[in-house]
Amino acid sequence: MNLTKLARLCAAIATALAVAGLFTGCKERGPKKPQIGFLMTLDHPYWQNMRIGAQDEAEKLGVEVTILNAKEDPVLQIEQIKEMMAKRVDLVCLVPMKKEPLVRGVQMLNRAGIPLIIVNREIGEGCEYLSYTGTDTYAGAAVSAKILAGAIGGKGEIVEFHQHLGSGPELARSAALRDVLKEYPQITCVARIPHQGERDIVKTQMQTLLQKYPNLAGVYAHGDNFAIAAAQVCQKAGRDDIKAVGMGGSREMIEAIKQGLVTGTSYQQPEEEGRSAIRLAVRHLNGEKLERSYPIDCPPITRENADGFNGQF
């Protein structure tokens, strides 16, 4: 074989190897996975369980999920929305930090043509989204309020420990209490105290409330851990007659209900909320038309049925 033929043969072999390598590389990389942004807060074990559910479901369904922590800050969350737009994700799942301020952020997604699923909290009017999924916060809070009303015999003074003012859960849970109390005119809410996400604040305030309202009959707390904190102060002060309810259904709360420290709660399912959001995202990206709302049940937990619940966080 002369040098010219040998050179041509080598060139042909090199080309064939390059082409083969190209196709092999494509095969190894495979098609790009759908990209989903999940914008939420992680300042409580509740939300951390939602993250676990979302991540696990994303892995099962073969999509990539980017989870960002807005730390209950709507301004930060709007910046994170911009980040997801720059990343050109295929869809965003959003837990709005505040109902009205996040409308502007959602409108940005609308203009960018990025579909959106709202999770757990409500968004204000003036923007578009595919679906809502999560616990019906108002309905769950009404469950807790009715447990409390029944436990104190439909009459007496109660206090409310509420969470971040203006957040969707705060508005819904306070509204639920007001509406339930319309059915119990002999129950009076004598104080509304912001717990600011801190048990120590609840404990300090509860000590003051016991002095100010010696006939206090009940505590309605936006969150299980704050109901437990209030109940611990009451117990230490010898006021086991005061009934306390929370919201969430944490493992700690279920145990406290079994022990008789706390009266009851409404059972939320954060892990399932995260899973539901990812499932709906994948269904949409696969071309399926979604319903407007996919609510997740929030049943009552009291000492009578506490053994049937384990808690997700």
C-alpha positions as semicolon CSV with decimal commas, in nm:
position;residue;x (nm);y (nm);z (nm)
1;M;0,000;0,000;0,000
2;N;0,148;0,336;-0,102
3;L;0,164;0,635;0,127
4;T;-0,130;0,812;-0,037
5;K;-0,368;0,517;0,013
6;L;-0,243;0,471;0,368
7;A;-0,310;0,837;0,447
8;R;-0,662;0,811;0,303
9;L;-0,731;0,495;0,506
10;C;-0,610;0,662;0,827
11;A;-0,824;0,966;0,757
12;A;-1,130;0,748;0,698
13;I;-1,070;0,555;1,020
14;A;-1,025;0,880;1,216
15;T;-1,348;1,021;1,075
16;A;-1,538;0,704;1,160
17;L;-1,405;0,707;1,516
18;A;-1,496;1,074;1,559
19;V;-1,850;1,016;1,436
20;A;-1,886;0,710;1,658
21;G;-1,758;0,909;1,953
22;L;-2,006;1,187;1,877
23;F;-2,302;0,951;1,880
24;T;-2,174;0,771;2,186
25;G;-2,144;1,101;2,370
26;C;-2,497;1,198;2,274
27;K;-2,623;0,865;2,394
28;E;-2,448;0,907;2,727
29;R;-2,585;1,258;2,780
30;G;-2,936;1,172;2,674
31;P;-3,216;1,429;2,644
32;K;-3,212;1,727;2,877
33;K;-3,432;1,681;3,184
34;P;-3,716;1,930;3,237
35;Q;-3,612;2,207;3,476
36;I;-3,845;2,305;3,761
37;G;-3,786;2,589;4,005
38;F;-3,936;2,547;4,353
39;L;-3,942;2,877;4,543
40;M;-4,036;2,850;4,910
41;T;-3,914;2,911;5,265
42;L;-3,718;2,667;5,481
43;D;-3,742;2,836;5,820
44;H;-3,936;2,551;5,986
45;P;-3,929;2,169;5,974
46;Y;-4,267;2,188;5,799
47;W;-4,109;2,343;5,492
48;Q;-3,807;2,117;5,509
49;N;-4,042;1,820;5,477
50;M;-4,206;1,984;5,178
51;R;-3,860;2,009;5,021
52;I;-3,794;1,640;5,089
53;G;-4,120;1,545;4,918
54;A;-4,047;1,764;4,615
55;Q;-3,691;1,638;4,573
56;D;-3,790;1,273;4,606
57;E;-4,079;1,305;4,361
58;A;-3,860;1,491;4,111
59;E;-3,604;1,209;4,122
60;K;-3,877;0,949;4,068
61;L;-4,025;1,136;3,773
62;G;-3,694;1,222;3,605
63;V;-3,696;1,601;3,636
64;E;-3,447;1,848;3,782
65;V;-3,575;2,066;4,065
66;T;-3,397;2,376;4,196
67;I;-3,519;2,473;4,545
68;L;-3,451;2,824;4,676
69;N;-3,514;2,956;5,028
70;A;-3,678;3,300;5,040
71;K;-3,663;3,315;5,422
72;E;-4,013;3,468;5,444
73;D;-3,886;3,770;5,248
74;P;-4,106;3,868;4,948
75;V;-3,838;4,098;4,807
76;L;-3,585;3,814;4,807
77;Q;-3,842;3,583;4,650
78;I;-3,899;3,822;4,360
79;E;-3,524;3,823;4,300
80;Q;-3,533;3,443;4,299
81;I;-3,811;3,455;4,041
82;K;-3,581;3,665;3,823
83;E;-3,310;3,405;3,876
84;M;-3,541;3,128;3,755
85;M;-3,632;3,338;3,451
86;A;-3,263;3,386;3,369
87;K;-3,212;3,012;3,406
88;R;-3,506;2,960;3,168
89;V;-3,670;2,689;3,375
90;D;-3,965;2,505;3,223
91;L;-4,200;2,569;3,518
92;V;-4,203;2,729;3,863
93;C;-4,368;2,597;4,181
94;L;-4,420;2,889;4,419
95;V;-4,502;2,918;4,789
96;P;-4,577;3,294;4,798
97;M;-4,410;3,467;5,093
98;K;-4,682;3,733;5,090
99;K;-5,016;3,723;4,911
100;E;-5,016;4,068;4,747
101;P;-4,646;4,162;4,705
102;L;-4,580;3,843;4,504
103;V;-4,839;3,933;4,239
104;R;-4,571;4,142;4,066
105;G;-4,332;3,847;4,062
106;V;-4,594;3,615;3,917
107;Q;-4,678;3,872;3,650
108;M;-4,311;3,864;3,548
109;L;-4,337;3,487;3,501
110;N;-4,659;3,537;3,305
111;R;-4,489;3,778;3,066
112;A;-4,195;3,540;3,028
113;G;-4,433;3,257;2,937
114;I;-4,317;3,038;3,229
115;P;-4,607;2,832;3,371
116;L;-4,667;2,842;3,744
117;I;-4,813;2,623;4,017
118;I;-4,903;2,784;4,351
119;V;-4,830;2,571;4,657
120;N;-4,966;2,592;5,015
121;R;-5,030;2,968;5,027
122;E;-5,260;3,191;4,826
123;I;-5,159;3,457;4,574
124;G;-5,340;3,787;4,520
125;E;-5,548;3,876;4,216
126;G;-5,410;4,017;3,893
127;C;-5,185;3,729;3,786
128;E;-5,218;3,390;3,621
129;Y;-5,124;3,041;3,736
130;L;-5,206;2,686;3,630
131;S;-5,317;2,529;3,957
132;Y;-5,307;2,551;4,332
133;T;-5,211;2,251;4,543
134;G;-5,179;2,220;4,917
135;T;-5,368;2,212;5,238
136;D;-5,675;2,432;5,248
137;T;-5,526;2,661;5,511
138;Y;-5,857;2,823;5,600
139;A;-6,038;2,488;5,632
140;G;-5,758;2,340;5,843
141;A;-5,761;2,642;6,074
142;A;-6,138;2,617;6,108
143;V;-6,089;2,255;6,217
144;S;-5,857;2,370;6,498
145;A;-6,089;2,653;6,599
146;K;-6,383;2,412;6,627
147;I;-6,177;2,171;6,839
148;L;-6,099;2,458;7,077
149;A;-6,457;2,583;7,087
150;G;-6,582;2,237;7,176
151;A;-6,313;2,180;7,436
152;I;-6,400;2,498;7,631
153;G;-6,772;2,428;7,618
154;G;-6,858;2,704;7,373
155;K;-6,784;2,994;7,608
156;G;-6,497;3,183;7,768
157;E;-6,196;3,398;7,685
158;I;-5,928;3,287;7,440
159;V;-5,607;3,432;7,297
160;E;-5,463;3,398;6,948
161;F;-5,092;3,362;6,872
162;H;-5,058;3,453;6,505
163;Q;-4,768;3,427;6,263
164;H;-4,610;3,675;6,018
165;L;-4,860;3,956;5,953
166;G;-4,988;3,970;5,598
167;S;-4,876;3,620;5,500
168;G;-5,136;3,395;5,341
169;P;-5,153;3,155;5,638
170;E;-5,185;3,439;5,889
171;L;-5,476;3,594;5,701
172;A;-5,652;3,261;5,645
173;R;-5,608;3,130;5,999
174;S;-5,724;3,451;6,163
175;A;-6,024;3,469;5,929
176;A;-6,112;3,107;6,010
177;L;-6,111;3,182;6,383
178;R;-6,332;3,488;6,339
179;D;-6,578;3,295;6,126
180;V;-6,598;2,998;6,366
181;L;-6,651;3,232;6,662
182;K;-6,960;3,372;6,490
183;E;-7,118;3,037;6,580
184;Y;-7,007;3,078;6,943
185;P;-7,109;3,426;7,062
186;Q;-7,007;3,343;7,420
187;I;-6,641;3,299;7,321
188;T;-6,432;3,617;7,316
189;C;-6,082;3,655;7,170
190;V;-5,926;3,899;7,419
191;A;-5,579;3,927;7,263
192;R;-5,392;3,869;6,936
193;I;-5,017;3,826;6,984
194;P;-4,759;3,781;6,704
195;H;-4,530;3,490;6,788
196;Q;-4,279;3,587;6,513
197;G;-4,184;3,222;6,473
198;E;-4,027;3,208;6,821
199;R;-4,133;2,979;7,105
200;D;-3,962;3,201;7,361
201;I;-4,183;3,492;7,259
202;V;-4,491;3,275;7,314
203;K;-4,368;3,167;7,657
204;T;-4,295;3,522;7,769
205;Q;-4,623;3,656;7,637
206;M;-4,820;3,365;7,782
207;Q;-4,691;3,441;8,131
208;T;-4,816;3,798;8,093
209;L;-5,151;3,686;7,954
210;L;-5,213;3,454;8,249
211;Q;-5,176;3,751;8,483
212;K;-5,385;3,984;8,269
213;Y;-5,667;3,738;8,199
214;P;-5,718;3,515;8,505
215;N;-6,030;3,361;8,350
216;L;-5,858;3,260;8,030
217;A;-6,004;2,939;7,884
218;G;-5,817;2,871;7,562
219;V;-5,524;2,932;7,325
220;Y;-5,550;2,931;6,945
221;A;-5,197;2,915;6,801
222;H;-5,087;2,939;6,439
223;G;-4,855;2,639;6,457
224;D;-4,812;2,332;6,672
225;N;-4,486;2,432;6,837
226;F;-4,639;2,758;6,960
227;A;-4,942;2,579;7,103
228;I;-4,704;2,348;7,289
229;A;-4,502;2,643;7,422
230;A;-4,818;2,813;7,552
231;A;-4,946;2,490;7,706
232;Q;-4,616;2,432;7,886
233;V;-4,642;2,774;8,051
234;C;-5,001;2,705;8,152
235;Q;-4,906;2,368;8,298
236;K;-4,617;2,517;8,497
237;A;-4,853;2,782;8,633
238;G;-5,100;2,515;8,742
239;R;-5,351;2,611;8,475
240;D;-5,418;2,271;8,321
241;D;-5,776;2,388;8,265
242;I;-5,666;2,610;7,973
243;K;-5,710;2,431;7,639
244;A;-5,463;2,489;7,358
245;V;-5,483;2,399;6,989
246;G;-5,231;2,431;6,710
247;M;-5,207;2,358;6,340
248;G;-4,978;2,124;6,149
249;G;-4,980;1,777;6,299
250;S;-4,610;1,748;6,387
251;R;-4,475;1,437;6,560
252;E;-4,406;1,645;6,871
253;M;-4,761;1,777;6,869
254;I;-4,920;1,435;6,828
255;E;-4,722;1,309;7,127
256;A;-4,825;1,616;7,329
257;I;-5,189;1,547;7,245
258;K;-5,154;1,185;7,356
259;Q;-5,006;1,303;7,686
260;G;-5,291;1,550;7,740
261;L;-5,069;1,860;7,732
262;V;-5,241;2,001;7,422
263;T;-5,603;1,957;7,317
264;G;-5,577;1,913;6,941
265;T;-5,456;2,021;6,599
266;S;-5,537;1,999;6,230
267;Y;-5,323;1,759;6,028
268;Q;-5,127;1,908;5,741
269;Q;-4,909;1,707;5,505
270;P;-4,609;1,911;5,384
271;E;-4,429;1,619;5,220
272;E;-4,739;1,540;5,016
273;E;-4,770;1,908;4,920
274;G;-4,419;1,898;4,774
275;R;-4,488;1,573;4,590
276;S;-4,820;1,698;4,457
277;A;-4,661;2,014;4,314
278;I;-4,396;1,817;4,126
279;R;-4,650;1,563;3,996
280;L;-4,871;1,843;3,864
281;A;-4,571;2,014;3,704
282;V;-4,477;1,696;3,517
283;R;-4,836;1,636;3,410
284;H;-4,853;1,986;3,262
285;L;-4,517;1,952;3,088
286;N;-4,645;1,625;2,938
287;G;-4,935;1,813;2,783
288;E;-5,210;1,733;3,031
289;K;-5,470;1,997;3,117
290;L;-5,486;2,058;3,493
291;E;-5,775;2,144;3,719
292;R;-5,768;2,478;3,898
293;S;-5,718;2,332;4,246
294;Y;-5,585;2,011;4,402
295;P;-5,658;2,044;4,775
296;I;-5,501;1,813;5,032
297;D;-5,712;1,701;5,328
298;C;-5,652;1,843;5,676
299;P;-5,836;1,623;5,929
300;P;-5,863;1,694;6,305
301;I;-5,637;1,525;6,560
302;T;-5,747;1,493;6,921
303;R;-5,664;1,253;7,202
304;E;-5,938;1,020;7,074
305;N;-5,773;0,956;6,736
306;A;-5,408;1,062;6,785
307;D;-5,285;0,701;6,771
308;G;-5,385;0,691;6,404
309;F;-5,138;0,964;6,301
310;N;-4,758;0,965;6,282
311;G;-4,679;1,320;6,171
312;Q;-4,460;1,423;5,878
313;F;-4,226;1,664;6,052
